[in-house]
């Protein structure tokens, strides 16, 4: 799946501006599905509009710049059906935190603790985002996906909280002495 599919999927749920699509796909509830960059959204929307998959209209605002709002067309919905109805590739998971954890025995203990706390803060923020989404959501498939995400994140938080001290114990008490070995 790609940015084109993600744009259609978002527009299948709600009409949105390009900026809203960018925020949803990089920082919002759609950030976990497909890797996108800010620079890829507008070209994808332009191509989708040219291909008749989305339409747009200009909404005027008092004292603010006009907004271009995109909506999925029936052709776009048909295209989304075709794009979605394929077996997905296996999930890719990459984590710099896990690489640091893998090398805890040579890591700076204070940095490792800071990284653990950073992960916990990130997971907490993701849980809050999902909770907000669930509070406003009436779409059963989105509720299911959000609850799946909550379960995964709850498991991460529990494991990291329960095993934080064990990981920190692997880090050398005196990093300079360990480095000299």
Secondary structure as UniProt FT lines:
FT   HELIX           3..13
FT   STRAND          16..17
FT   HELIX           18..26
FT   TURN            29..33
FT   HELIX           38..50
FT   TURN            51..52
FT   STRAND          54..61
FT   TURN            62..63
FT   STRAND          64..72
FT   HELIX           74..84
FT   HELIX           96..102
FT   HELIX           104..106
FT   HELIX           109..136
FT   HELIX           140..170
FT   HELIX           175..180
//
